[in-house]
């Protein structure tokens, strides 16, 4: 039984690897074909990513000096 589960696990990981590689090569295949045919390669549009922090950053706090004792009047 363990051998069967190990085989199923191995085959599923192998299948996922093949799918991931196919998806990666799908985008590159058109550029490879264009390069082999001598045509100019289409420019890849730049990615626009907006990052935002999950928690707002703390503002710089002023250092507060401890209160000083004053002479009694």
N, C-alpha and C positions, 0 to 999 in steps of 0.2 A: 504493500500500500504506500509506503514511504517513497519507494522508487517511482511509482506512478505520479505522486504529487511533485516530486522533484523534476520529473520529465515535463509535466505540465507547466511548472514554474519556469523552467529553462526555455521551453518553446514560446511561452508568452513574452518573456524578456527578449528573446531573439526576434519575435514578430514586431515588438515595439521599436527595437533598434532599426529594423528594416524600414518601418514606416517613418521614423524620424529622419533617417538618411535619405529616403525618397523625397520627403518634403524639402529637405535642404537642397538636394540636387535639382529639384524642379525649377527653382528660381535661377540656378546657375546654368542650366542647360541652354537657355535661350542665348545667354551671353557667350557660351562656348561655341554654339552653332554660328553665331554672328562673327566671332573671331575667326573660325575656320573658313567661312565664306568670304572674309575680307571686308565685311561691312562694319561701319562704326558701331560701337556698342552704345546702347541707350544709357543715358545718365541715370543714376539711381537718385530718386528724390531724397533730400535730407530728412532725417527724423526730427520731429519737434516733440520734445518731452518737457513737461512741466513737473518739477519736483516740489513737493510740499512736505514739510516735516509733520510727523504725527502729533507731536506736542510742540506748542509754541516755545520758542527760545526765551530764556530768562533775560530780562534787561539787566544791564550792568547796574549794580546797586552801589550807592554812595557809601563810602566807609563812614560809619558813625563812631565818633570818638566817645569814650565813656564820659559820663558827666563828671565835671571837676568840682571839688569842694570849694565853696567860697567862704570867705571869712564872715563871721557873724557881725551884724551891724551894731 
